[in-house]
């Protein structure tokens, strides 16, 4: 398959979110926000990947629009996490920059 930078970035960011999820669950014992972030974030990549196999141009656009909405939701949860003082590391703070790259 041809290289797709959007899918590559989506996979990289998805892996970072999994690491954040593990950090929050194992270190901070936080499960509610971390699950929300994990679900919304992994949905972005799933929809981007699914869009590649859309039945039509409209289907392709619809899937990418869903991915965009999931990106906004992920950004929302990351802001909630930041405001609630959970992540106290450069790793967690860098995720906000990564999320912005998808908007």
C-alpha positions, 0 to 999 in steps of 0.5 A: 500500500502507498505511504499515507502520512495521515494514517502514519501520524494517526498510528503514532498518536494512537500509540502515544495515547495508549502510553498515556492511558497506561500512565494514568491507570497505573500511576494515577489510578485514573480510569474514567478520563483515561478511557474517554481519551483512549476511546475518542483517540483510537476512533480517529485512526479507525475512521481515517483508516476506514475512509481509505476504503469508502464506497464513494467520495461522500463516504470517504468525506463522511469518515474523515469528518467523523475523525475530525469530530473525534479529534475535537473530542480528544482535545476536549478530554486532554484539556479536562485532564490538564485542568484537573492536574493529572498529568505532571510530565512532559510526556503528557503535556506533549500530547496536546501538541500532537492532538493539535496536529490533527485539527 
